[in-house]
Amino acid sequence: MPFEAGIQENFCVNIYKQSLCLFEITDNLSKHIATSQNRLNRYAILWVENGEGNGTIDFYEFPLARNSIFFISPFQPFSFSNADTFSGKIILFDSEFFCLEKHAAEVGCNGILFNNIYDVPYITIDAEAEKYFSNQLMQMIEETKSTDIGKIDMLVTFLKQFLIKSTRIKKEQTIAIEPNNSWMPENEIIHKLKSLIEKNYMQVKSVQEYADMLNMSSRNLARIVSKYCKRTVTDLIHERVVIEAKRYLHYSNLPVKELAYKLGFDDPAHFSRYFKKYAEVSPDEYRKAIRNSSN
């Protein structure tokens, strides 16, 4: 069954390749999400208003609870398992409608809410935030019905406000989990580093090159990453490469040799050793295990 099956109310805007959709999660759709691995070609904000279980995004499992809001990047695999029937809302939008990089200065959600494999991809909200987000969604739904001028601009504004509020909550909850990890200038360096890795991990795997991009020494960068992430810069790079490799091994039939080249390795044998070092099995063994578990 396609992901869009089970939509109860569908409010969509498609203008000049710009796309925004909002819809309710119904019983059929919740069961599909709970029993299938899903991948979307757009950004998704998935608000679970009711329901319990576990959410899996990029092979990492997280608790699924009432008033959790998940942020899912294009083609990022996700599913909910062991979930009772749950309800909620989904916002889908593409980069033509709202470009995260273009709006980075005003919103700052890229690498915090989206495209962040290093942190939990969701927030939990209280009653006050629930009221705020419900109001934003109601205004967005009403605007999708409008025939007046400035429709896209209004919808972008509402989405931007939704993302800004979510980013603020995410930062607050990050600090609450790690009290010593206040959102200071050094934390902004971590954010920029993660964004740079996301853009360049296929071509750039050198710590020094990332330090150069940030106009700082590799030693200082290593110190900051160790302080805030409890890992090395090399660890962050390797995690991103291995996650992408796992995605391809799981969801495509791309030969391991071609995958090695795609991920920036000149030698497929080097890639196989690299993958086994961090995943503890070879690429072929990983693919075989995943497919056997699905049968």
N, C-alpha and C positions, 0 to 999 in steps of 0.2 A: 504494500500500500504506500503511495507517495506521501511525503511528509505533510503536504497541504491538506490531505484527506482529514475529515473531521472538523473542518473549520465551521464554526457556527455563524460568526459575523465577520465579514472580511471587508476592511476599509483600506483601499489601495489607491495610490497615486502613481501614475506612470506618465511622465512628461519629458520628452526629449532624452530618453534613456535614463532618466532619473526615477528611482523607484523607492517607495516607502510603503510598507504594509503593516497593519495592526490587526491582530485577530485573537479571538478567545481560544483557549485550550479546552476542547470537549473530551468526553469519555474516549471516543475512538482515537483521537490524536494523542491523548495521554498514554493509552495502551500501546500505540505505535512507538512513541518515544521510549517507553519502558521496556520494549522487547526488541528494539532495533538499534544498530549503530547508524547515526544520522550525520550527514555532512551537507552543509548549505553553501551556496555560492555567494551569499551576502552576509553582512554582519547581523547578529541576532542578539536581542535583549530578551531573556526569558524570565518572566516574573512568576514564580510559583507562589500562588496566593494560599493554596491549601494542598496538603499531601505530605507524605513522609517516605523515606527510603534513602537511596544513595544515587548520587550523580557521578558520571564518569566523563571526564573531558581530557583528551590526549593521554589516555591510559592511566590517569590519576583519579582516585576516587574521593568524593567529598560527600558530607552529609546533606541530604535533601530535607529541608524543613520549611514550614510556613514562612512566607515573606522572605524567601531567598530570591535574589535577582542574579542570574547568571549572564555573563558577557562572553559571547562566542564569536570568534573570528571566522572569516570565510574558509571553508573546507576543513575546519577544525572538527574532528570526530567527537561526538557526544552521545550519551544515552543515559537513561535513568533505569536502575535495576532495583528489584525488591521493593518497588513502589506501589503503594495503594493508588487507587484512582486519584489523580490530582487535577487541580484546576488552576488557571492563571491566564496570563496574557503574553503575547509575543510581539515584539517590534522587529521587523526586518527592514534593512536599508542597505543600499549599495554605495560604493565610493563616488559614483556620479552624483548621488543625492547629497551625501555628506562625506567629505574627504577628511579623515582623521588628521592627516599631516597638514593639510591646508589650515585647519582650525586648531592646530596644536597649541598655539599661544593662548587662545581664549579658553580652551577646554582642558587640554592636558591629559586626556584619557588614554591616548595611545601609549602602550607599554605599562599602563596601570590597570585599566579595565580590559582592554583588548591587546592582543599580541604580547601577552606576558605569560610565558610558560613557567616562570619561576615562582609564581605566587598563586594563592587560591583565586579562581576566576569568578568570584561572586561576592556579594555583600548581603548582610541581613539588615532589615529595616524595622524601626519601631513604629508605633501608632502615628506619630507626627509625620514621619517620612512617608508612611503609607498613604496618608491623606494628601500629602504634596504630590506624590507620583500618580495617584488616582486622578487628581485634578488635571495634571499635565496630560495624561492619556485622554481624558474626556475632551479637553480642548483640541488635542490632535485629531481625535475622531470627528469632532464637529467641523474642523477645518478641512478634512478630506472631502466633506460633502459640499464645501463652499464652491461657488462658481465665480467668486469675486477675484479681482486682481491681487497679486502678491501672495497667492496661495502657497507656493513653494517656499518663499521667504518666511512666511509665518510658521510653516511646518518645521523648517530648519531651526528656527528660533526655539520652538518648543522642544525639539530633540536635543538641541544644544543645552538648554536648561536642565533637561533630564540627565544628560551626561555629566554636566558640571556638578550637580547635586550628588550624583553617584560617585564621582571622583573624590569629592570632599569626604563622603562617608567612608570610602575605601581607604583613604589616607588615615582617617581617624581610627578605623578598625585595625589598620596595620600597626599603628602606634600602640593601641590597646593590647595587641598580641605580643609586641616587643616594646615595652615601655622605654627602653633606652634608644629606640630607633625613631627619634623625633624627625619630622620632615624638615631637615636643614639643607643648606647648600650642597653638602656632600651627598645627601640622598638624591638630589637632582642629578648629580654626576652618575649615580647608579642608574637612574631612569634613562639618562641619555645613552649610557653604555648599552643597556638592554635594547634600546631602540636601534642603535647602530649594529648590534649583533643581529637583530631581526632582519635588517636590510642587507647585511653583508656576509652572513655566516657561510654561504656557499662558496664565496671567493676568498674571504679573509678569515684566517684561523690563527693569526699571530697576535699575541698580547701587545707587542710593541706598536703594531699598526693601529690598534684601537686606541692606545695611549696617544699616539700622534694625532688621531682624529679629534681627541678631546683636549689637545694642546697641553698635555701634562706628561710627566715621566711615568714609565711603566711601574716603577717602584711605588710611587705615590698612589697610582691607580690600584695596585695590588693591595696596598694598605687599606684603602677605603672599601674595596670589595670584601676583604676579609672581615673588616669591622662590621659592615652592615649585612652581608649575605652569609657570613661564616663559611665561605667557599672561596676558591681562587677564580681569577678571570678565565683561566683555561677551563675550569669546571663549567662556567656559564656557557662558553663557546661549545664545548663538547655536548652539553645537555641539549642545546638547540639543534645541533647536527644530528644527534641520535634520535631525537623526537621526530624530526623530519624523515629520517631513514625508516623509522618504525611505521610512520604513516604510509609511506610508499609500499613497504613490505606487506602491510596489512590490507591496504585498499587498492592496490594495483598489481598488475602482472609484469611490471617493468623488470627485466632481468637485472640481477645484482650488478653485473658489469656496467650496464647503462646507468644504473642508480649511482654507482661510484663516480662516474664522470659528471653526472648531473649535480652531485653534491660537492664538486670541486676537487676530487681526487684524481691524480694522473694515473695511479696504479690501482686497479680493482683489488689486488691482493692486499695492498696497504689499507684500503677501505675495510676489507673483511677483518683484518687484524684489529683495526681501530674500533669497529663496531663490537667485536667480541670482547675487547678490553672493557668497554663501558656497559654493554648489555649482557655480558657473561655467556652469550651464545653467538654462533656465527649468524650472518644474515639469512642463509638458507635454513638453518635450524629454527630461527625465530619465525620465519614465514610458515614453515611446516607445522610448528607448534600452534600458531594462531589459527591456521586453517583446520587443524585436527580438532581444536577446541570448539570450533564453530559447527562441526558436523554432529 
